[in-house]
Amino acid sequence: MSSEAYAVLRVLPSGLAEKQGDQPFVAIVRNREELFRWLRDPPPGLRWLQVEGMLADADAWTEVAHTDSDIPLDVVLSDPASEFSELYRLVDASAVCDIRVTVPVVPGSAKAVRLAAALRLPVRLLPGQPNAEALNELRAILDIYLHEPTVEAPVEFFHSLLVAACATKDVSLWVILEHDPDTIRRYNADGLTDFPATDDPNEREFTPSGFVEKHLKSLIAQGGECAACPWQRPCRGYFKWPDPSYSCEGIKGLFSAIETAGIEIRRDMADLGAARPVNSPEVEEGGG
């Protein structure tokens, strides 16, 4: 899913989304009635649907595969260990519309990502602040992403970090994982933001602009891990929220592995360019 064209994209429960009009938004749907209401009559502002708790509904996915809607779907897993085998139900539907699978990083996540990758479904990971078990899952998922030949679709956040490492581009985990409140704002059933950037309950509806940079500056000023971290720019303190005392030692290992893979890819590309014959079609076309 992409939000680069929007100022602020709102993600709301289906009932609240009815009031959005032409404003860009994502509707969260949790039953068949809500899903097909938006697929059959999508307003101009609808960018995609966040589908929760519906993977087990085989008939619903059969029906999706026979619609003429092209609204993208983000299928959010709640328990990857028990739900991964049901991902097969998305195959036919994915031929009709774009489908992404969002996977929380918990025990069983690697199995879900491996199957989603085999089915050519893009994946977004929700790492949170991973404990030891979750870090093991992340390491297994990174190995799947980097080394299994069946992986063709992106596995985020690994994919964007690897692209950035190969091209030395500046990226932000907050943007990659759709958690930067300056670009995407998520609301609960009460109409309040689920991601407050303040402890004042009276201000929860109004997330201050520039939260990510303010958060990072605060962490650097405290002189903790972020101050001298080599992954400061792509992370921007992502793994220090909500608990700023979280230890990023395991996360740094993941960043290092991705950087190493990026260096190897750049080296291979450079070697390939050096080995190309001078009169190759690519050189002739570019050089005249």
PyRosetta script that sets phi, psi and omega in degrees:
from pyrosetta import init, pose_from_sequence

init()
pose = pose_from_sequence("MSSEAYAVLRVLPSGLAEKQGDQPFVAIVRNREELFRWLRDPPPGLRWLQVEGMLADADAWTEVAHTDSDIPLDVVLSDPASEFSELYRLVDASAVCDIRVTVPVVPGSAKAVRLAAALRLPVRLLPGQPNAEALNELRAILDIYLHEPTVEAPVEFFHSLLVAACATKDVSLWVILEHDPDTIRRYNADGLTDFPATDDPNEREFTPSGFVEKHLKSLIAQGGECAACPWQRPCRGYFKWPDPSYSCEGIKGLFSAIETAGIEIRRDMADLGAARPVNSPEVEEGGG")
pose.set_psi(1, 149.3)
pose.set_omega(1, -176.6)
pose.set_phi(2, -133.4)
pose.set_psi(2, 139.2)
pose.set_omega(2, -178.5)
pose.set_phi(3, -124.6)
pose.set_psi(3, 15.0)
pose.set_omega(3, -171.9)
pose.set_phi(4, -65.5)
pose.set_psi(4, -20.9)
pose.set_omega(4, -175.8)
pose.set_phi(5, -88.5)
pose.set_psi(5, -1.9)
pose.set_omega(5, -172.5)
pose.set_phi(6, -110.0)
pose.set_psi(6, 147.9)
pose.set_omega(6, 173.3)
pose.set_phi(7, -70.0)
pose.set_psi(7, -66.9)
pose.set_omega(7, 173.3)
pose.set_phi(8, -132.3)
pose.set_psi(8, 123.3)
pose.set_omega(8, 179.0)
pose.set_phi(9, -99.4)
pose.set_psi(9, 125.1)
pose.set_omega(9, -178.8)
pose.set_phi(10, -95.8)
pose.set_psi(10, 135.0)
pose.set_omega(10, 176.4)
pose.set_phi(11, -113.9)
pose.set_psi(11, 115.2)
pose.set_omega(11, -171.1)
pose.set_phi(12, -135.1)
pose.set_psi(12, 153.6)
pose.set_omega(12, 170.3)
pose.set_phi(13, -57.3)
pose.set_psi(13, 151.1)
pose.set_omega(13, -173.6)
pose.set_phi(14, -50.7)
pose.set_psi(14, -42.7)
pose.set_omega(14, -178.1)
pose.set_phi(15, -62.6)
pose.set_psi(15, -39.5)
pose.set_omega(15, 178.8)
pose.set_phi(16, -75.8)
pose.set_psi(16, -28.8)
pose.set_omega(16, -177.2)
pose.set_phi(17, -66.2)
pose.set_psi(17, -22.1)
pose.set_omega(17, 179.6)
pose.set_phi(18, -57.5)
pose.set_psi(18, -24.7)
pose.set_omega(18, -173.7)
pose.set_phi(19, -92.1)
pose.set_psi(19, 4.1)
pose.set_omega(19, -171.9)
pose.set_phi(20, -80.3)
pose.set_psi(20, -21.6)
pose.set_omega(20, 178.5)
pose.set_phi(21, 61.5)
pose.set_psi(21, -127.3)
pose.set_omega(21, -178.6)
pose.set_phi(22, -90.0)
pose.set_psi(22, -1.8)
pose.set_omega(22, 179.3)
pose.set_phi(23, -68.6)
pose.set_psi(23, 141.5)
pose.set_omega(23, -179.3)
pose.set_phi(24, -65.4)
pose.set_psi(24, 130.8)
pose.set_omega(24, -177.4)
pose.set_phi(25, -155.0)
pose.set_psi(25, 164.8)
pose.set_omega(25, 172.7)
pose.set_phi(26, -122.4)
pose.set_psi(26, 130.5)
pose.set_omega(26, 178.5)
pose.set_phi(27, -98.0)
pose.set_psi(27, 132.4)
pose.set_omega(27, 176.2)
pose.set_phi(28, -90.9)
pose.set_psi(28, 121.2)
pose.set_omega(28, -178.4)
pose.set_phi(29, -117.3)
pose.set_psi(29, 141.8)
pose.set_omega(29, -175.7)
pose.set_phi(30, -129.9)
pose.set_psi(30, 6.0)
pose.set_omega(30, 176.1)
pose.set_phi(31, -152.1)
pose.set_psi(31, 168.4)
pose.set_omega(31, -174.4)
pose.set_phi(32, -62.7)
pose.set_psi(32, -38.8)
pose.set_omega(32, -179.3)
pose.set_phi(33, -60.1)
pose.set_psi(33, -46.2)
pose.set_omega(33, 179.8)
pose.set_phi(34, -65.3)
pose.set_psi(34, -43.2)
pose.set_omega(34, -178.2)
pose.set_phi(35, -57.8)
pose.set_psi(35, -51.0)
pose.set_omega(35, -174.3)
pose.set_phi(36, -80.0)
pose.set_psi(36, -19.5)
pose.set_omega(36, 172.6)
pose.set_phi(37, -61.5)
pose.set_psi(37, -43.7)
pose.set_omega(37, -178.5)
pose.set_phi(38, -77.8)
pose.set_psi(38, -34.2)
pose.set_omega(38, 179.4)
pose.set_phi(39, -67.9)
pose.set_psi(39, -35.1)
pose.set_omega(39, -176.1)
pose.set_phi(40, -80.2)
pose.set_psi(40, -31.1)
pose.set_omega(40, -175.6)
pose.set_phi(41, -139.6)
pose.set_psi(41, 67.0)
pose.set_omega(41, -177.4)
pose.set_phi(42, -76.2)
pose.set_psi(42, 128.1)
pose.set_omega(42, 176.1)
pose.set_phi(43, -74.4)
pose.set_psi(43, 164.7)
pose.set_omega(43, -176.2)
pose.set_phi(44, -59.5)
pose.set_psi(44, -29.4)
pose.set_omega(44, -175.9)
pose.set_phi(45, -79.0)
pose.set_psi(45, -13.0)
pose.set_omega(45, -175.6)
pose.set_phi(46, -72.3)
pose.set_psi(46, 122.4)
pose.set_omega(46, -179.3)
pose.set_phi(47, -97.9)
pose.set_psi(47, -42.5)
pose.set_omega(47, 172.6)
pose.set_phi(48, -162.1)
pose.set_psi(48, 172.5)
pose.set_omega(48, 177.5)
pose.set_phi(49, -112.0)
pose.set_psi(49, 133.2)
pose.set_omega(49, 174.6)
pose.set_phi(50, -97.0)
pose.set_psi(50, 110.6)
pose.set_omega(50, -171.5)
pose.set_phi(51, -100.5)
pose.set_psi(51, 120.8)
pose.set_omega(51, -177.0)
pose.set_phi(52, -123.5)
pose.set_psi(52, 137.3)
pose.set_omega(52, 173.3)
pose.set_phi(53, 68.4)
pose.set_psi(53, 23.4)
pose.set_omega(53, -176.2)
pose.set_phi(54, -120.2)
pose.set_psi(54, 1.8)
pose.set_omega(54, -175.9)
pose.set_phi(55, -62.4)
pose.set_psi(55, -28.8)
pose.set_omega(55, -178.4)
pose.set_phi(56, -75.8)
pose.set_psi(56, -12.8)
pose.set_omega(56, -177.3)
pose.set_phi(57, -83.4)
pose.set_psi(57, 85.2)
pose.set_omega(57, -175.7)
pose.set_phi(58, -60.2)
pose.set_psi(58, -39.5)
pose.set_omega(58, -178.3)
pose.set_phi(59, -64.4)
pose.set_psi(59, -36.0)
pose.set_omega(59, 179.5)
pose.set_phi(60, -62.7)
pose.set_psi(60, -42.2)
pose.set_omega(60, -178.1)
pose.set_phi(61, -72.9)
pose.set_psi(61, -30.0)
pose.set_omega(61, 172.7)
pose.set_phi(62, -63.7)
pose.set_psi(62, -40.9)
pose.set_omega(62, 179.2)
pose.set_phi(63, -67.7)
pose.set_psi(63, -39.5)
pose.set_omega(63, 177.6)
pose.set_phi(64, -58.7)
pose.set_psi(64, -39.3)
pose.set_omega(64, -178.8)
pose.set_phi(65, -65.6)
pose.set_psi(65, -15.0)
pose.set_omega(65, -179.2)
pose.set_phi(66, -112.1)
pose.set_psi(66, 13.3)
pose.set_omega(66, 174.8)
pose.set_phi(67, -89.6)
pose.set_psi(67, 168.2)
pose.set_omega(67, 174.8)
pose.set_phi(68, -108.8)
pose.set_psi(68, 19.5)
pose.set_omega(68, 179.8)
pose.set_phi(69, -81.6)
pose.set_psi(69, 141.3)
pose.set_omega(69, 176.4)
pose.set_phi(70, -112.5)
pose.set_psi(70, 19.6)
pose.set_omega(70, 177.3)
pose.set_phi(71, -68.3)
pose.set_psi(71, 123.8)
pose.set_omega(71, 179.2)
pose.set_phi(72, -64.5)
pose.set_psi(72, 152.7)
pose.set_omega(72, -179.6)
pose.set_phi(73, -124.3)
pose.set_psi(73, 134.0)
pose.set_omega(73, 173.9)
pose.set_phi(74, -111.4)
pose.set_psi(74, 104.6)
pose.set_omega(74, -175.4)
pose.set_phi(75, -90.6)
pose.set_psi(75, 113.3)
pose.set_omega(75, -174.3)
pose.set_phi(76, -97.1)
pose.set_psi(76, 121.0)
pose.set_omega(76, 176.2)
pose.set_phi(77, -83.0)
pose.set_psi(77, 148.7)
pose.set_omega(77, 175.2)
pose.set_phi(78, -109.8)
pose.set_psi(78, -32.6)
pose.set_omega(78, 179.9)
pose.set_phi(79, -136.4)
pose.set_psi(79, 83.9)
pose.set_omega(79, -174.9)
pose.set_phi(80, -55.9)
pose.set_psi(80, -33.9)
pose.set_omega(80, -177.2)
pose.set_phi(81, -61.8)
pose.set_psi(81, -34.9)
pose.set_omega(81, -178.9)
pose.set_phi(82, -98.3)
pose.set_psi(82, -20.7)
pose.set_omega(82, -174.6)
pose.set_phi(83, -95.8)
pose.set_psi(83, -15.6)
pose.set_omega(83, -169.6)
pose.set_phi(84, -57.8)
pose.set_psi(84, -37.2)
pose.set_omega(84, -177.1)
pose.set_phi(85, -68.2)
pose.set_psi(85, -18.2)
pose.set_omega(85, 179.6)
pose.set_phi(86, -83.4)
pose.set_psi(86, -4.2)
pose.set_omega(86, 179.3)
pose.set_phi(87, -62.9)
pose.set_psi(87, -22.7)
pose.set_omega(87, 177.7)
pose.set_phi(88, -57.6)
pose.set_psi(88, -26.4)
pose.set_omega(88, -178.4)
pose.set_phi(89, -65.9)
pose.set_psi(89, -15.7)
pose.set_omega(89, -177.2)
pose.set_phi(90, -88.6)
pose.set_psi(90, -9.2)
pose.set_omega(90, -171.6)
pose.set_phi(91, -60.5)
pose.set_psi(91, -54.5)
pose.set_omega(91, -178.0)
pose.set_phi(92, -64.9)
pose.set_psi(92, -39.0)
pose.set_omega(92, 179.7)
pose.set_phi(93, -64.7)
pose.set_psi(93, -32.7)
pose.set_omega(93, -178.2)
pose.set_phi(94, -70.4)
pose.set_psi(94, -13.9)
pose.set_omega(94, 174.6)
pose.set_phi(95, -79.1)
pose.set_psi(95, -16.0)
pose.set_omega(95, -178.1)
pose.set_phi(96, -98.2)
pose.set_psi(96, -42.1)
pose.set_omega(96, -177.9)
pose.set_phi(97, -140.9)
pose.set_psi(97, 161.3)
pose.set_omega(97, 178.2)
pose.set_phi(98, -69.9)
pose.set_psi(98, 131.0)
pose.set_omega(98, 179.4)
pose.set_phi(99, -128.8)
pose.set_psi(99, 130.5)
pose.set_omega(99, 173.2)
pose.set_phi(100, -116.5)
pose.set_psi(100, 149.8)
pose.set_omega(100, 176.7)
pose.set_phi(101, -111.5)
pose.set_psi(101, 123.5)
pose.set_omega(101, 177.0)
pose.set_phi(102, -101.0)
pose.set_psi(102, 125.4)
pose.set_omega(102, -171.4)
pose.set_phi(103, -123.0)
pose.set_psi(103, 116.9)
pose.set_omega(103, 171.8)
pose.set_phi(104, -68.5)
pose.set_psi(104, 142.9)
pose.set_omega(104, -177.8)
pose.set_phi(105, -86.0)
pose.set_psi(105, 98.2)
pose.set_omega(105, -179.9)
pose.set_phi(106, -142.5)
pose.set_psi(106, 171.9)
pose.set_omega(106, 176.4)
pose.set_phi(107, -52.8)
pose.set_psi(107, 128.7)
pose.set_omega(107, -178.1)
pose.set_phi(108, 101.1)
pose.set_psi(108, -7.8)
pose.set_omega(108, -177.8)
pose.set_phi(109, -63.2)
pose.set_psi(109, -39.5)
pose.set_omega(109, -177.2)
pose.set_phi(110, -61.1)
pose.set_psi(110, -38.7)
pose.set_omega(110, 178.0)
pose.set_phi(111, -62.8)
pose.set_psi(111, -41.0)
pose.set_omega(111, -179.8)
pose.set_phi(112, -66.4)
pose.set_psi(112, -41.8)
pose.set_omega(112, -179.7)
pose.set_phi(113, -66.9)
pose.set_psi(113, -41.4)
pose.set_omega(113, 179.7)
pose.set_phi(114, -59.4)
pose.set_psi(114, -44.0)
pose.set_omega(114, -179.5)
pose.set_phi(115, -71.0)
pose.set_psi(115, -42.4)
pose.set_omega(115, 177.9)
pose.set_phi(116, -58.5)
pose.set_psi(116, -41.8)
pose.set_omega(116, 179.0)
pose.set_phi(117, -63.9)
pose.set_psi(117, -41.9)
pose.set_omega(117, 178.6)
pose.set_phi(118, -62.8)
pose.set_psi(118, -29.6)
pose.set_omega(118, 178.6)
pose.set_phi(119, -88.5)
pose.set_psi(119, 3.9)
pose.set_omega(119, 178.4)
pose.set_phi(120, 63.9)
pose.set_psi(120, 36.2)
pose.set_omega(120, 178.0)
pose.set_phi(121, -102.0)
pose.set_psi(121, 128.7)
pose.set_omega(121, 175.7)
pose.set_phi(122, -61.8)
pose.set_psi(122, 151.4)
pose.set_omega(122, -176.8)
pose.set_phi(123, -128.5)
pose.set_psi(123, 138.9)
pose.set_omega(123, 167.7)
pose.set_phi(124, -117.8)
pose.set_psi(124, 124.6)
pose.set_omega(124, 177.6)
pose.set_phi(125, -89.3)
pose.set_psi(125, 145.2)
pose.set_omega(125, 172.4)
pose.set_phi(126, -114.3)
pose.set_psi(126, 89.9)
pose.set_omega(126, -172.0)
pose.set_phi(127, -78.3)
pose.set_psi(127, -26.2)
pose.set_omega(127, -175.4)
pose.set_phi(128, 57.2)
pose.set_psi(128, -140.3)
pose.set_omega(128, 172.9)
pose.set_phi(129, -111.9)
pose.set_psi(129, 88.0)
pose.set_omega(129, -167.2)
pose.set_phi(130, -66.6)
pose.set_psi(130, 136.6)
pose.set_omega(130, 172.5)
pose.set_phi(131, -82.5)
pose.set_psi(131, -172.3)
pose.set_omega(131, -175.7)
pose.set_phi(132, -59.4)
pose.set_psi(132, -43.9)
pose.set_omega(132, 179.8)
pose.set_phi(133, -63.1)
pose.set_psi(133, -44.3)
pose.set_omega(133, -179.2)
pose.set_phi(134, -66.4)
pose.set_psi(134, -36.0)
pose.set_omega(134, 176.5)
pose.set_phi(135, -62.6)
pose.set_psi(135, -38.5)
pose.set_omega(135, 175.9)
pose.set_phi(136, -62.2)
pose.set_psi(136, -39.2)
pose.set_omega(136, 176.9)
pose.set_phi(137, -63.6)
pose.set_psi(137, -43.1)
pose.set_omega(137, -180.0)
pose.set_phi(138, -62.9)
pose.set_psi(138, -39.9)
pose.set_omega(138, 178.2)
pose.set_phi(139, -63.7)
pose.set_psi(139, -41.6)
pose.set_omega(139, 179.0)
pose.set_phi(140, -65.6)
pose.set_psi(140, -40.0)
pose.set_omega(140, -179.9)
pose.set_phi(141, -66.8)
pose.set_psi(141, -41.1)
pose.set_omega(141, 177.9)
pose.set_phi(142, -61.8)
pose.set_psi(142, -40.2)
pose.set_omega(142, 177.5)
pose.set_phi(143, -62.5)
pose.set_psi(143, -41.3)
pose.set_omega(143, 176.6)
pose.set_phi(144, -60.8)
pose.set_psi(144, -47.7)
pose.set_omega(144, -176.7)
pose.set_phi(145, -63.1)
pose.set_psi(145, -41.9)
pose.set_omega(145, -174.9)
pose.set_phi(146, -79.9)
pose.set_psi(146, -29.5)
pose.set_omega(146, -166.2)
pose.set_phi(147, -122.5)
pose.set_psi(147, -17.0)
pose.set_omega(147, -177.9)
pose.set_phi(148, -85.9)
pose.set_psi(148, 127.1)
pose.set_omega(148, -176.2)
pose.set_phi(149, -67.4)
pose.set_psi(149, -15.3)
pose.set_omega(149, -179.6)
pose.set_phi(150, -76.1)
pose.set_psi(150, -12.1)
pose.set_omega(150, -176.5)
pose.set_phi(151, -80.8)
pose.set_psi(151, 111.7)
pose.set_omega(151, 177.0)
pose.set_phi(152, -118.3)
pose.set_psi(152, -33.5)
pose.set_omega(152, -179.7)
pose.set_phi(153, -87.7)
pose.set_psi(153, 156.5)
pose.set_omega(153, -178.4)
pose.set_phi(154, -64.4)
pose.set_psi(154, 145.1)
pose.set_omega(154, 168.3)
pose.set_phi(155, -118.3)
pose.set_psi(155, 104.2)
pose.set_omega(155, -177.1)
pose.set_phi(156, -93.6)
pose.set_psi(156, 135.6)
pose.set_omega(156, 27.1)
pose.set_phi(157, -99.6)
pose.set_psi(157, -3.3)
pose.set_omega(157, -176.1)
pose.set_phi(158, -61.1)
pose.set_psi(158, -41.1)
pose.set_omega(158, -174.4)
pose.set_phi(159, -60.7)
pose.set_psi(159, -51.1)
pose.set_omega(159, -177.1)
pose.set_phi(160, -66.7)
pose.set_psi(160, -35.5)
pose.set_omega(160, 177.3)
pose.set_phi(161, -65.9)
pose.set_psi(161, -38.4)
pose.set_omega(161, 179.2)
pose.set_phi(162, -68.1)
pose.set_psi(162, -42.4)
pose.set_omega(162, 177.2)
pose.set_phi(163, -59.5)
pose.set_psi(163, -43.4)
pose.set_omega(163, 179.2)
pose.set_phi(164, -64.5)
pose.set_psi(164, -39.0)
pose.set_omega(164, 178.9)
pose.set_phi(165, -65.7)
pose.set_psi(165, -34.6)
pose.set_omega(165, 179.8)
pose.set_phi(166, -73.9)
pose.set_psi(166, -35.2)
pose.set_omega(166, -174.5)
pose.set_phi(167, -108.8)
pose.set_psi(167, 5.3)
pose.set_omega(167, -177.6)
pose.set_phi(168, 49.6)
pose.set_psi(168, 49.2)
pose.set_omega(168, 177.7)
pose.set_phi(169, -99.1)
pose.set_psi(169, 157.2)
pose.set_omega(169, 178.3)
pose.set_phi(170, -91.1)
pose.set_psi(170, 125.9)
pose.set_omega(170, 179.5)
pose.set_phi(171, -133.2)
pose.set_psi(171, 168.6)
pose.set_omega(171, 178.7)
pose.set_phi(172, -135.1)
pose.set_psi(172, 127.6)
pose.set_omega(172, 176.7)
pose.set_phi(173, -59.1)
pose.set_psi(173, -34.2)
pose.set_omega(173, -179.9)
pose.set_phi(174, -60.0)
pose.set_psi(174, -38.9)
pose.set_omega(174, 179.2)
pose.set_phi(175, -77.6)
pose.set_psi(175, -44.9)
pose.set_omega(175, -178.6)
pose.set_phi(176, -55.3)
pose.set_psi(176, -44.1)
pose.set_omega(176, -175.8)
pose.set_phi(177, -95.7)
pose.set_psi(177, 10.3)
pose.set_omega(177, 172.2)
pose.set_phi(178, 63.0)
pose.set_psi(178, 43.5)
pose.set_omega(178, 179.5)
pose.set_phi(179, -122.1)
pose.set_psi(179, 6.9)
pose.set_omega(179, 177.3)
pose.set_phi(180, -80.6)
pose.set_psi(180, 113.2)
pose.set_omega(180, -176.3)
pose.set_phi(181, -66.6)
pose.set_psi(181, -10.0)
pose.set_omega(181, 174.3)
pose.set_phi(182, -75.9)
pose.set_psi(182, -19.0)
pose.set_omega(182, -178.3)
pose.set_phi(183, -117.7)
pose.set_psi(183, -34.6)
pose.set_omega(183, 179.5)
pose.set_phi(184, -134.1)
pose.set_psi(184, 127.8)
pose.set_omega(184, -179.2)
pose.set_phi(185, -122.6)
pose.set_psi(185, 125.5)
pose.set_omega(185, -174.9)
pose.set_phi(186, -104.9)
pose.set_psi(186, 137.2)
pose.set_omega(186, -175.7)
pose.set_phi(187, -121.1)
pose.set_psi(187, 147.4)
pose.set_omega(187, 175.8)
pose.set_phi(188, -94.6)
pose.set_psi(188, -173.9)
pose.set_omega(188, -175.3)
pose.set_phi(189, -65.2)
pose.set_psi(189, -20.1)
pose.set_omega(189, 178.7)
pose.set_phi(190, -88.2)
pose.set_psi(190, 0.7)
pose.set_omega(190, -179.8)
pose.set_phi(191, 80.6)
pose.set_psi(191, 14.1)
pose.set_omega(191, 178.6)
pose.set_phi(192, -103.8)
pose.set_psi(192, 149.5)
pose.set_omega(192, -179.3)
pose.set_phi(193, -66.1)
pose.set_psi(193, 135.6)
pose.set_omega(193, 177.7)
pose.set_phi(194, -79.7)
pose.set_psi(194, -5.7)
pose.set_omega(194, -179.3)
pose.set_phi(195, -126.7)
pose.set_psi(195, 76.6)
pose.set_omega(195, -179.5)
pose.set_phi(196, -71.5)
pose.set_psi(196, 139.5)
pose.set_omega(196, 175.8)
pose.set_phi(197, -102.1)
pose.set_psi(197, 18.4)
pose.set_omega(197, 179.8)
pose.set_phi(198, -148.9)
pose.set_psi(198, 152.0)
pose.set_omega(198, 177.7)
pose.set_phi(199, -86.5)
pose.set_psi(199, -5.2)
pose.set_omega(199, -179.5)
pose.set_phi(200, -81.3)
pose.set_psi(200, 112.8)
pose.set_omega(200, -177.3)
pose.set_phi(201, -61.7)
pose.set_psi(201, -22.7)
pose.set_omega(201, 179.6)
pose.set_phi(202, -74.1)
pose.set_psi(202, -12.6)
pose.set_omega(202, -177.7)
pose.set_phi(203, -111.0)
pose.set_psi(203, 8.6)
pose.set_omega(203, -173.8)
pose.set_phi(204, -63.7)
pose.set_psi(204, -26.8)
pose.set_omega(204, -178.9)
pose.set_phi(205, -77.4)
pose.set_psi(205, -15.2)
pose.set_omega(205, -172.2)
pose.set_phi(206, -123.1)
pose.set_psi(206, 84.5)
pose.set_omega(206, -179.7)
pose.set_phi(207, -69.3)
pose.set_psi(207, 121.2)
pose.set_omega(207, -178.5)
pose.set_phi(208, -59.5)
pose.set_psi(208, 144.4)
pose.set_omega(208, 177.5)
pose.set_phi(209, -69.0)
pose.set_psi(209, 154.0)
pose.set_omega(209, 178.6)
pose.set_phi(210, 71.7)
pose.set_psi(210, 24.9)
pose.set_omega(210, -176.6)
pose.set_phi(211, -57.0)
pose.set_psi(211, -45.6)
pose.set_omega(211, -173.4)
pose.set_phi(212, -61.7)
pose.set_psi(212, -48.0)
pose.set_omega(212, -178.9)
pose.set_phi(213, -66.6)
pose.set_psi(213, -36.4)
pose.set_omega(213, 176.7)
pose.set_phi(214, -64.9)
pose.set_psi(214, -41.0)
pose.set_omega(214, 178.1)
pose.set_phi(215, -60.6)
pose.set_psi(215, -46.7)
pose.set_omega(215, -179.5)
pose.set_phi(216, -65.0)
pose.set_psi(216, -44.5)
pose.set_omega(216, 179.5)
pose.set_phi(217, -60.3)
pose.set_psi(217, -38.1)
pose.set_omega(217, 178.9)
pose.set_phi(218, -65.1)
pose.set_psi(218, -41.7)
pose.set_omega(218, 179.3)
pose.set_phi(219, -64.9)
pose.set_psi(219, -41.2)
pose.set_omega(219, 179.3)
pose.set_phi(220, -65.3)
pose.set_psi(220, -40.8)
pose.set_omega(220, -179.6)
pose.set_phi(221, -63.2)
pose.set_psi(221, -28.5)
pose.set_omega(221, 179.8)
pose.set_phi(222, -77.3)
pose.set_psi(222, -11.3)
pose.set_omega(222, 176.1)
pose.set_phi(223, 73.1)
pose.set_psi(223, 22.6)
pose.set_omega(223, 179.7)
pose.set_phi(224, -84.3)
pose.set_psi(224, -153.8)
pose.set_omega(224, -177.0)
pose.set_phi(225, -56.8)
pose.set_psi(225, -38.0)
pose.set_omega(225, -174.0)
pose.set_phi(226, -64.4)
pose.set_psi(226, -27.8)
pose.set_omega(226, -173.5)
pose.set_phi(227, -58.7)
pose.set_psi(227, -40.1)
pose.set_omega(227, -177.6)
pose.set_phi(228, -117.4)
pose.set_psi(228, 15.9)
pose.set_omega(228, -175.9)
pose.set_phi(229, -73.8)
pose.set_psi(229, 129.3)
pose.set_omega(229, 179.1)
pose.set_phi(230, -68.7)
pose.set_psi(230, -14.4)
pose.set_omega(230, -179.2)
pose.set_phi(231, -104.8)
pose.set_psi(231, 22.3)
pose.set_omega(231, -175.9)
pose.set_phi(232, -58.3)
pose.set_psi(232, -44.4)
pose.set_omega(232, -174.7)
pose.set_phi(233, -69.4)
pose.set_psi(233, -49.5)
pose.set_omega(233, 179.3)
pose.set_phi(234, -68.3)
pose.set_psi(234, -31.1)
pose.set_omega(234, -177.6)
pose.set_phi(235, -81.9)
pose.set_psi(235, -46.4)
pose.set_omega(235, -178.9)
pose.set_phi(236, 54.2)
pose.set_psi(236, 36.4)
pose.set_omega(236, 178.1)
pose.set_phi(237, 76.0)
pose.set_psi(237, 18.3)
pose.set_omega(237, -178.2)
pose.set_phi(238, -57.3)
pose.set_psi(238, -44.1)
pose.set_omega(238, -175.6)
pose.set_phi(239, -83.3)
pose.set_psi(239, 3.9)
pose.set_omega(239, 175.1)
pose.set_phi(240, -103.1)
pose.set_psi(240, 19.3)
pose.set_omega(240, 177.5)
pose.set_phi(241, -126.7)
pose.set_psi(241, 131.1)
pose.set_omega(241, 6.3)
pose.set_phi(242, -87.2)
pose.set_psi(242, -15.2)
pose.set_omega(242, -176.3)
pose.set_phi(243, -96.5)
pose.set_psi(243, 106.7)
pose.set_omega(243, -177.7)
pose.set_phi(244, -68.8)
pose.set_psi(244, -11.4)
pose.set_omega(244, 179.6)
pose.set_phi(245, -90.1)
pose.set_psi(245, 0.1)
pose.set_omega(245, 179.5)
pose.set_phi(246, -58.3)
pose.set_psi(246, 134.1)
pose.set_omega(246, 178.7)
pose.set_phi(247, -83.7)
pose.set_psi(247, 127.0)
pose.set_omega(247, -176.6)
pose.set_phi(248, -96.9)
pose.set_psi(248, 16.4)
pose.set_omega(248, -175.8)
pose.set_phi(249, -55.9)
pose.set_psi(249, -47.7)
pose.set_omega(249, 179.3)
pose.set_phi(250, -66.7)
pose.set_psi(250, -36.4)
pose.set_omega(250, 179.4)
pose.set_phi(251, -64.8)
pose.set_psi(251, -39.0)
pose.set_omega(251, 179.7)
pose.set_phi(252, -60.8)
pose.set_psi(252, -35.3)
pose.set_omega(252, 177.2)
pose.set_phi(253, -62.7)
pose.set_psi(253, -37.9)
pose.set_omega(253, 177.4)
pose.set_phi(254, -66.1)
pose.set_psi(254, -45.7)
pose.set_omega(254, 177.9)
pose.set_phi(255, -58.6)
pose.set_psi(255, -42.5)
pose.set_omega(255, -179.0)
pose.set_phi(256, -63.2)
pose.set_psi(256, -41.6)
pose.set_omega(256, 179.4)
pose.set_phi(257, -64.2)
pose.set_psi(257, -39.0)
pose.set_omega(257, 178.5)
pose.set_phi(258, -67.3)
pose.set_psi(258, -41.7)
pose.set_omega(258, 178.0)
pose.set_phi(259, -61.9)
pose.set_psi(259, -43.5)
pose.set_omega(259, 178.9)
pose.set_phi(260, -59.6)
pose.set_psi(260, -42.6)
pose.set_omega(260, 177.9)
pose.set_phi(261, -62.9)
pose.set_psi(261, -39.7)
pose.set_omega(261, 178.6)
pose.set_phi(262, -64.5)
pose.set_psi(262, -41.0)
pose.set_omega(262, 177.5)
pose.set_phi(263, -62.1)
pose.set_psi(263, -42.3)
pose.set_omega(263, 179.6)
pose.set_phi(264, -64.1)
pose.set_psi(264, -39.3)
pose.set_omega(264, 179.2)
pose.set_phi(265, -66.4)
pose.set_psi(265, -42.9)
pose.set_omega(265, 178.5)
pose.set_phi(266, -62.3)
pose.set_psi(266, -40.1)
pose.set_omega(266, 179.4)
pose.set_phi(267, -64.5)
pose.set_psi(267, -43.3)
pose.set_omega(267, 179.6)
pose.set_phi(268, -62.9)
pose.set_psi(268, -39.7)
pose.set_omega(268, 179.5)
pose.set_phi(269, -66.6)
pose.set_psi(269, -39.7)
pose.set_omega(269, 178.6)
pose.set_phi(270, -65.4)
pose.set_psi(270, -42.2)
pose.set_omega(270, 178.6)
pose.set_phi(271, -63.6)
pose.set_psi(271, -38.5)
pose.set_omega(271, 178.7)
pose.set_phi(272, -64.9)
pose.set_psi(272, -41.0)
pose.set_omega(272, 178.6)
pose.set_phi(273, -65.8)
pose.set_psi(273, -38.3)
pose.set_omega(273, 179.9)
pose.set_phi(274, -69.4)
pose.set_psi(274, -29.9)
pose.set_omega(274, -177.3)
pose.set_phi(275, -85.0)
pose.set_psi(275, -9.8)
pose.set_omega(275, -176.6)
pose.set_phi(276, -70.6)
pose.set_psi(276, 134.7)
pose.set_omega(276, 178.9)
pose.set_phi(277, -59.6)
pose.set_psi(277, 147.9)
pose.set_omega(277, -177.9)
pose.set_phi(278, -60.8)
pose.set_psi(278, -35.9)
pose.set_omega(278, -177.8)
pose.set_phi(279, -95.0)
pose.set_psi(279, 23.6)
pose.set_omega(279, 178.6)
pose.set_phi(280, -67.0)
pose.set_psi(280, 154.7)
pose.set_omega(280, -179.5)
pose.set_phi(281, -55.4)
pose.set_psi(281, -36.7)
pose.set_omega(281, -177.6)
pose.set_phi(282, -64.1)
pose.set_psi(282, -42.6)
pose.set_omega(282, -178.6)
pose.set_phi(283, -68.7)
pose.set_psi(283, -42.6)
pose.set_omega(283, -179.3)
pose.set_phi(284, -62.3)
pose.set_psi(284, -41.4)
pose.set_omega(284, -177.6)
pose.set_phi(285, -67.1)
pose.set_psi(285, -41.1)
pose.set_omega(285, -177.8)
pose.set_phi(286, -77.8)
pose.set_psi(286, -33.6)
pose.set_omega(286, -172.8)
pose.set_phi(287, -96.3)
pose.set_psi(287, -9.4)
pose.set_omega(287, 178.4)
pose.set_phi(288, 80.2)
pose.dump_pdb("model.pdb")
